[in-house]
Amino acid sequence: MAVAQQYHQNLVHFLRKEVNYNDPGIASGYVIGRLPAGAQITQALARVKTTFNAGTTNVLTIGTNASSYDNILGAADIAEGSTGNNVAPTANLQEAASETDVYVKYTQTGTTASQGKAVIHIAYTVNNG
């Protein structure tokens, strides 16, 4: 079970997780971390280290919304076929109403992928005031 991380000082907090195309549970989504209540996401980034290479489509998403997990970084936000950084549009950055799990999901079609790796970074602040 993920534990929400919150320092007692006013610091930027973060979740960081390296994910692979063949991680157990990635096709249905798995937890990469937990945001504490009141956490305000300030930046979301997916850095593709190794391109995802399924035959037809490669879709890596990050989110808190059940089953689709795409409200932080959606299908159009990550270029899975190119190495480099992919940043969330500001409209996608949100505040956690309660402790909230963050999920990653990888969907592929066509010939099964044989590679794919990304590092997910979610930066957030908390209300210590």
Buried (B, 14 or more C-beta within 10 A) or exposed (E): EBEBBBEEEEEEBBBEBEBBBBBEEBEEBBBBBBBBBBBBBBBBBBBBEEBBBBEEEBBBBBBBEEEBBBBBBBBEBBBBEEEEEBBBEEEBBBBBEEBBBBBBBBBBEEEEBEEBBBBBBBBBBBEEE
